[in-house]
């Protein structure tokens, strides 16, 4: 029986590596694009539009740009003001990205790679915020107001959009025929 080099093994090789797999490069490119889009949008709003000193900017009747610093996790949960809490949240993000990367390395599906790349890129984008700002920069506020009631969604950013889109992609693939590669 002839030996097959790992680079020629194709999808059968997907389950053998914890570092790199057949769609890892594709997933990495998606992650890099998601993180870059997130960081560039934040820099643009801070440096060009000076969002930090402006009142909310109405983009549409139901969308405003506002600046908030989230020191917690999703939806503002687990707000942290201490150094220990800050490091704990950063460590959690690093562990989550490592877990997702192993899942990506073991995957052979481009949809799974896209979804995991979006989640990884979003997590990295938000983690970068924690390294140089007082928290994660959120800036999109969705709201709906009538004469009788008002609904305001939480403020979010492009990294959050990437994470949600990635989760939706994984859910979609898990219900379609064949399903997604199981997490390691």
C-alpha positions in Angstrom: 0.0 0.0 0.0 1.4 3.4 -1.0 2.0 6.1 1.6 -0.1 9.2 1.2 1.3 12.5 2.2 -0.9 14.5 4.6 -1.3 17.3 2.1 -2.8 14.8 -0.4 -5.0 13.0 2.1 -8.0 15.3 1.6 -11.1 15.1 3.8 -10.0 11.8 5.3 -7.1 13.7 6.9 -9.5 16.2 8.5 -9.8 14.3 11.7 -6.1 13.7 12.3 -4.7 17.2 13.1 -5.5 19.6 15.8 -3.6 22.5 14.1 -4.2 22.5 10.4 -6.7 20.8 8.1 -8.0 20.8 4.6 -10.1 24.0 5.0 -8.0 25.7 7.7 -6.5 28.3 5.3 -10.0 29.2 4.0 -11.3 29.5 7.6 -8.2 31.6 8.6 -8.9 34.0 5.7 -12.5 34.4 6.7 -11.4 35.0 10.3 -8.8 37.6 9.2 -11.4 39.4 7.1 -14.0 39.5 9.9 -11.5 40.8 12.4 -10.1 43.4 10.0 -13.6 44.6 9.0 -14.5 44.9 12.7 -11.3 46.8 13.7 -11.4 49.1 10.6 -15.0 50.0 11.2 -14.2 51.0 14.8 -11.2 53.0 13.9 -13.2 54.8 11.2 -16.0 55.7 13.6 -13.5 56.9 16.2 -11.0 58.7 14.1 -13.0 59.9 11.1 -16.5 60.4 12.5 -15.4 61.2 16.0 -18.2 59.1 17.4 -16.7 59.5 20.9 -17.7 63.2 21.1 -20.9 63.1 19.0 -24.5 62.5 19.9 -26.1 59.5 18.4 -25.9 59.5 14.6 -29.1 58.5 12.9 -28.4 56.1 10.1 -32.0 55.1 9.4 -35.3 55.5 11.3 -34.5 52.4 13.4 -30.6 52.5 13.4 -28.4 54.9 15.3 -24.6 54.9 15.8 -23.7 55.4 19.4 -20.5 54.7 21.3 -20.5 52.3 24.3 -17.7 50.4 26.0 -18.7 46.9 27.0 -16.5 45.6 29.8 -18.4 42.4 30.0 -19.3 39.7 27.5 -22.3 39.4 25.1 -25.3 41.5 26.0 -23.2 43.3 28.6 -23.3 40.3 31.0 -20.5 39.8 33.6 -19.3 43.5 33.5 -15.7 43.6 34.8 -14.0 46.6 36.3 -11.1 44.8 38.0 -7.8 43.7 36.4 -8.5 40.1 37.4 -11.9 40.2 35.7 -10.4 41.7 32.6 -7.7 39.0 32.4 -10.3 36.3 33.1 -12.5 37.5 30.2 -9.4 37.7 27.9 -8.3 34.2 28.9 -11.8 32.9 28.2 -11.7 34.4 24.7 -8.3 32.8 24.1 -9.5 29.4 25.2 -12.6 29.7 23.1 -10.6 30.7 20.0 -8.2 27.7 20.6 -11.2 25.3 20.9 -12.8 26.7 17.7 -9.5 26.5 15.9 -9.1 22.8 16.7 -12.7 22.3 15.4 -11.7 24.2 12.2 -8.6 22.1 11.8 -10.6 18.9 12.0 -13.3 20.1 9.6 -13.6 19.4 5.9 -16.6 21.5 5.1 -16.3 25.0 3.6 -19.5 26.0 5.3 -18.2 24.9 8.7 -14.9 26.7 7.9 -16.8 29.9 7.0 -18.9 29.7 10.2 -16.0 29.0 12.5 -13.9 31.6 10.7 -16.6 34.2 11.3 -16.8 33.3 15.0 -13.0 33.2 15.5 -12.7 36.6 13.6 -15.4 38.2 15.7 -13.8 36.9 19.0 -10.4 38.2 17.9 -11.8 41.5 16.9 -13.5 42.0 20.3 -10.4 40.7 22.1 -8.2 43.2 20.3 -10.5 46.0 21.8 -9.8 44.7 25.3 -6.0 45.1 24.7 -6.1 48.8 23.9 -9.4 50.3 24.9 -11.4 50.4 28.1 -13.7 47.6 26.8 -15.2 46.3 23.6 -16.4 49.1 21.4 -20.0 48.7 20.5 -21.7 51.2 18.2 -24.9 50.0 16.4 -28.2 50.5 18.2 -31.3 49.1 16.7 -34.6 50.6 18.0 -38.2 50.8 17.2 -40.5 53.4 18.7 -44.2 54.1 18.4 -46.5 56.4 20.3 -47.2 53.7 22.8 -44.0 51.7 23.3 -40.3 51.7 22.6 -37.9 48.8 21.9 -34.2 49.2 22.1 -31.9 46.3 21.3 -28.5 46.0 22.8 -25.6 48.0 21.2 -23.3 45.8 19.1 -20.5 45.9 16.5 -19.4 44.0 13.4 -17.5 41.4 15.4 -20.9 40.5 17.1 -22.5 40.3 13.7 -19.8 37.9 12.5 -20.2 35.7 15.6 -24.0 35.5 15.2 -23.7 34.8 11.5 -21.2 32.0 12.3 -23.5 30.5 14.8 -26.3 30.6 12.3 -24.1 28.9 9.8 -23.2 26.1 12.2 -26.9 25.6 13.1 -27.8 25.5 9.5 -25.2 22.9 8.7 -26.2 20.8 11.7 -29.8 20.5 10.5 -29.1 19.9 6.8 -28.4 16.4 5.5 -24.9 15.2 6.5 -24.6 17.8 9.3 -21.6 19.7 10.5 -18.4 18.2 11.7 -18.7 17.5 15.4 -16.8 19.7 17.7 -13.6 18.0 19.0 
